[in-house]
Amino acid sequence: MKCSYCGKNADWVENKTIYGRNYGRSYMVWLCGGCDAWVGCHRNTQRALGTMANKELRELRIKCHDKFDKLWKETNWTRGQAYEWLQSKMKLHKTQAHIAKFDKEMCLRFLRL
């Protein structure tokens, strides 16, 4: 995988490289050491969960997830129903309606909702 920030090849490594120990059941990540950007992987495969994120984007995505999780839990929606709402509200294609795929502008747009 190429880093979306610098264009260099990212390394497929265990997340203990980032956290000091493996975190979670799916602990493999794509990591660009030069940019400090990374993305987790599905079930320890090389398939990325979303897009590479630097520190600023990771912090924005965390804020988005906090807001999103509060929304679906407080409304008694399922996560799927909340993602359908997100897709509709932000006028996104189903494949785009995932916070792990949001760029900075999409995060800011969601946080303003």
KAPE-V101397 format. One record per backbone hydrogen bond with DSSP energy under -1.0 kcal/mol. NH is the residue of the N-H (numbers start at 1). CO is the residue of the C=O. E is the energy in kcal/mol with one decimal. If there is no record, write none. Layout:
BEGIN
nh->{NH | NH}
co->{CO | CO}
e->{E | E}
END
This chain:
BEGIN
nh->{3 | 7 | 10 | 11 | 13 | 15 | 17 | 18 | 19 | 20 | 29 | 30 | 31 | 32 | 36 | 37 | 38 | 39 | 41 | 42 | 45 | 49 | 51 | 53 | 58 | 59 | 60 | 61 | 62 | 63 | 64 | 65 | 66 | 67 | 68 | 69 | 70 | 71 | 72 | 73 | 74 | 75 | 77 | 82 | 83 | 84 | 85 | 86 | 87 | 88 | 89 | 90 | 92 | 96 | 97 | 98 | 101 | 102 | 107 | 108 | 109 | 110 | 111 | 112 | 113}
co->{8 | 3 | 1 | 31 | 29 | 27 | 14 | 15 | 15 | 16 | 13 | 39 | 11 | 37 | 32 | 32 | 53 | 30 | 28 | 47 | 42 | 40 | 100 | 38 | 54 | 55 | 56 | 57 | 58 | 59 | 60 | 61 | 62 | 63 | 64 | 65 | 66 | 67 | 68 | 69 | 70 | 71 | 72 | 78 | 79 | 80 | 81 | 82 | 83 | 84 | 85 | 86 | 87 | 93 | 93 | 96 | 98 | 99 | 103 | 104 | 105 | 106 | 107 | 108 | 110}
e->{-3.3 | -1.6 | -3.4 | -3.3 | -2.5 | -2.9 | -1.9 | -1.2 | -2.8 | -1.9 | -3.0 | -2.9 | -3.1 | -3.0 | -1.7 | -1.1 | -1.8 | -1.8 | -1.7 | -3.0 | -3.2 | -2.9 | -2.4 | -1.5 | -2.8 | -2.3 | -1.9 | -2.7 | -2.1 | -1.9 | -2.4 | -2.8 | -2.4 | -2.2 | -3.1 | -3.2 | -1.9 | -2.1 | -2.2 | -2.0 | -2.5 | -1.6 | -1.3 | -2.0 | -2.4 | -2.0 | -2.2 | -2.6 | -2.6 | -2.3 | -3.3 | -2.4 | -2.5 | -2.1 | -1.0 | -2.1 | -2.3 | -1.4 | -2.3 | -2.5 | -2.4 | -2.5 | -2.6 | -1.3 | -1.3}
END
